[in-house]
């Protein structure tokens, strides 16, 4: 016995904060089923978007810490490659010449 095709069908497309695209499809035979299906689809999409947004915020909260580690590792690697000694532990900021335009070699020409 063939079944009657649903009267309503649709798709909900949503792009998350991480660039992921969610496609949720639904069908319904009546208006009541359509309302229920759209409600479920909305809840699922919202759950997924919120999970992705939370992941983005979690990553952002540790960004500065990770960048500091990357920078510290890059400086240490450069020191090793140039044969320079490492500064004493905890003294990295005291010997920084980042604000000295001429660096440690000679005094700036235009202080």
Protein Blocks (a to p, Z undefined) as FASTA:
>chain_A
ZZdddfbdcddddddfkopacddddddfbfklmmmmmmmmmmmmmmmmmmmmmmmmmmmm
mmmmmmmmmmmmmmmmmmmmnopacddehilmmmpcklmmnlmmbccfbZZ
